[in-house]
Amino acid sequence: MALSKEEKEQAIKERRKHERDTGSVEVQVSLLDRRIQQLADHLKAHPKDHHSRRGLLMMIGKRRRMKKYLDNNG
């Protein structure tokens, strides 16, 4: 369920601020967006997977906090 190397590289290229940027908040939000979408698709096929649902909710909360940080500081 993890992102493939190609998907991760694509997400980083879309949001990076400079050539070696891999950890800025924008990049982290982009990676979380892709992981959340992938996990949401998984849960549509496996609705009783409560362990993964909890992970999804935690990722959504983390993404919400990061976007709030960007709104306040970016």
Secondary structure, 3 states (H helix, E strand, C coil): CCCCHHHHHHHHHHHCCCCCCCCCHHHHHHHHHHHHHHHHHHHHHCCCCHHHHHHHHHHHHHHHHHHHHHHHHC
